[in-house]
Amino acid sequence: MADLAALGGLFAIAFAAATILPLQSEAAMVALQLAGWQPLLLIVVASLGNTLGAVTNWFLGRGIEHLKDKSWFPASSASLDRATRWYGKWGRWSLLMAWLPIGGDALTIVAGVLREPLWSFVLLVGIGKTLRYAVLAAATAGLFGI
């Protein structure tokens, strides 16, 4: 039962970190890896949670006109403007950078605003976020010799 709770916690933190809460899923993943969890399992769980959290942002972007002035909305006007310029320059490929701590969430919202198809959104965001967690797991293993 503790195993399910640990993985569920990682999933929940990774999901929330991609939405409106300022959480650090990386810290949770590193802690579990240092506790002896298999890195591949952690990468899969964290990537799935974080990608699904980004999908939540995509849906928020679809309804942005009704939501952008809410205090809980996950991106400022300046952040959305910056992400819109980035998206305008690089198109859907900018979604590979959705893992970035500054501007990444805004990119996922802008993708919804600009009606990026959900299938390509999930594919590109999922690739970027999975690579981020894979690099983190490899760095953790290298630094701590596990």
C-alpha positions in Angstrom: 0.0 0.0 0.0 2.9 2.3 0.8 4.2 1.7 -2.8 1.0 2.8 -4.3 0.9 5.9 -2.0 4.4 6.9 -3.0 3.8 6.6 -6.7 0.4 8.2 -6.4 2.0 11.1 -4.5 4.6 11.5 -7.3 1.9 11.5 -9.9 -0.2 14.0 -8.0 2.8 16.4 -7.4 3.9 16.1 -11.1 0.3 16.8 -12.2 -0.2 19.8 -9.9 3.3 21.2 -10.8 2.2 21.5 -14.4 -1.0 23.4 -13.5 -1.7 26.2 -11.0 0.4 25.1 -8.0 4.0 26.0 -7.6 5.3 22.5 -6.7 8.6 20.9 -7.6 8.0 17.4 -8.9 11.8 17.0 -9.5 12.5 17.0 -5.7 9.9 14.3 -5.2 11.3 12.2 -8.0 14.9 12.5 -6.7 13.8 11.6 -3.2 12.1 8.4 -4.4 15.1 7.5 -6.6 17.5 8.0 -3.6 15.1 5.8 -1.6 15.8 3.0 -4.1 12.9 3.2 -6.5 13.5 2.1 -10.1 14.3 5.2 -12.2 12.3 4.0 -15.2 9.1 3.6 -13.2 9.6 7.1 -11.7 10.2 8.6 -15.1 6.9 7.0 -16.4 4.8 8.1 -13.5 6.2 11.6 -13.3 6.0 12.2 -17.0 2.4 10.9 -17.2 1.3 13.1 -14.3 3.1 16.2 -15.6 1.8 15.7 -19.2 -1.8 15.3 -18.0 -1.4 18.4 -15.9 -0.3 20.2 -19.1 -3.4 18.9 -20.8 -5.4 20.7 -18.1 -3.7 23.9 -19.1 -4.5 23.2 -22.7 -8.2 23.0 -21.8 -7.8 26.2 -19.8 -6.4 27.9 -22.9 -9.5 26.8 -24.8 -11.6 28.8 -22.4 -9.2 31.6 -21.7 -11.5 34.4 -22.5 -13.6 33.4 -19.5 -10.8 32.5 -17.2 -7.7 34.8 -17.7 -8.8 37.4 -15.2 -9.2 34.9 -12.4 -6.7 35.2 -9.5 -6.0 31.4 -9.7 -5.2 31.4 -13.4 -1.7 29.9 -13.8 -0.1 32.5 -16.2 0.2 36.2 -16.1 -0.6 38.4 -19.1 3.1 39.1 -19.6 3.9 35.3 -19.5 1.1 34.6 -22.0 2.3 37.3 -24.3 5.9 36.0 -24.2 4.6 32.4 -24.8 2.5 33.6 -27.7 5.5 35.2 -29.4 7.6 32.1 -28.8 4.8 29.9 -30.2 4.3 32.2 -33.1 8.0 31.9 -33.9 8.5 28.2 -33.4 5.0 26.8 -33.8 4.1 23.5 -32.3 7.7 22.6 -31.9 7.9 25.1 -29.0 5.9 22.5 -27.0 9.0 20.5 -26.6 10.0 23.2 -24.2 6.9 23.0 -22.1 8.9 21.6 -19.2 10.8 24.9 -18.7 10.1 26.4 -15.2 9.6 29.9 -16.6 7.1 30.1 -19.5 6.5 26.4 -19.9 3.0 26.5 -18.4 2.1 29.5 -20.5 3.1 27.7 -23.6 0.7 24.9 -22.8 -2.1 27.4 -22.3 -1.3 29.3 -25.5 -1.4 26.0 -27.4 -5.0 25.6 -26.2 -5.8 29.2 -27.2 -4.4 28.7 -30.6 -6.2 25.4 -31.0 -3.2 23.1 -31.3 -4.7 19.6 -31.9 -4.7 17.6 -28.7 -2.9 14.6 -30.3 0.2 16.7 -31.3 0.1 18.6 -28.1 0.2 15.4 -26.0 2.9 13.9 -28.2 5.3 16.9 -28.1 4.7 17.9 -24.5 5.1 14.3 -23.4 8.4 13.9 -25.3 9.8 17.1 -23.7 8.7 16.3 -20.2 9.8 12.7 -20.4 13.3 13.7 -21.6 13.5 16.2 -18.7 12.7 13.5 -16.1 15.1 11.0 -17.9 17.9 13.6 -17.7 17.1 14.2 -14.0 17.2 10.5 -13.2 20.5 10.0 -15.0 22.0 13.1 -13.2 20.7 11.7 -9.9 22.3 8.3 -10.6 25.5 9.9 -11.6 25.8 12.3 -8.7 24.9 9.7 -6.1 26.3 6.6 -7.7 23.1 4.7 -7.8 
